[in-house]
Amino acid sequence: MSDTRPTTPPDRLSVNPSSPHYDAEALERGVGVRFKGVEKTNVDEYCVSEGWVRLSVGKTVDRKGNAMTVKLQGTVEPYFQDIKE
């Protein structure tokens, strides 16, 4: 059996279903993100080519119910959690 799924996550990915960068198939596989060499579990969106992540800030939400986020610049290393390194 051959697996035709990609081995690297997309360049840009968002967990928000209303975003144009949302990819349900990639999120089902489980995407982990290392930012500046540290594992992050609160990533809402990332972009490898531009070098930034958008992280959730606590449980606060804006007036539309979206999580409040902060955008940080640095080295972004996404990986699929179902692939053994």
N, C-alpha and C positions, 0 to 999 in steps of 0.2 A: 504494500500500500504506500503510495507516495502522498506526501503532504504538500499541497500547493499554496498554503498560506504563507504570507511574507514573514521573514525572520526579523525585520526591523519595524518598529512602530512608525506611524506617519510623522512627517516633519512638524506638523502642528495638529494638536488634538485638544478638544474641549469636552467636559462632562455635561455641559448644558445642552439639552436636546434642541433648543431653539437656535443654537449657533450653527453657522455654515461649516464649522470644523468638527462637528460632532460625528463620531464614527462608532455606531453601536457594536459592530462586529469586533473592532479592536478592543473596545472596553470590555466585552464579554470574555475575551482571552485574558484580560488583566494586564494593565500597563503600569509598571513601576517607574518612578522618576528619581534620578539622583541629581541634585542641584548643588553645584560647587563641591561635589564629592560626598554629600550627605543625603541619605535616603529621606524623601519627603512623602508624607501620606495625605497631606491636605492640599494637593495641587488641583485647581479647577481647570486650568488651561496652560499649555506650554507651547513654545515655538523654538525649535532647535536652531534653525538658520538665523533667527534674529537674536537668540540668546537670552530669553526671558521666560519666567514662569509667573503665573497668577495664583496666589495662595489665598485660601479662605482665612478670614480673621475671626476666630471664635465662632459663636453661634449668631452673630449679629446679621441682620438682613436689612436691605433697603426698603423703600416704601412699596416696591413692586413684589417683594418677597424673595428677591435674589440675594444670595450670600454676598456679604461685603468682602472685597478682596484687596490685596496689595500686589503690585507688579514689581518683581525684582529682576535685575539684570545679572547674568553670569552664565557659567557653563551648564548646559542642560544635557543629561544623558538618559533618554528613555529606553526601556527594555520591556519585552514581553515576559510576564511572570511564569508562563507555561513552558518556557525554553530553559533547559538546564545550562548554566554557564560553566 
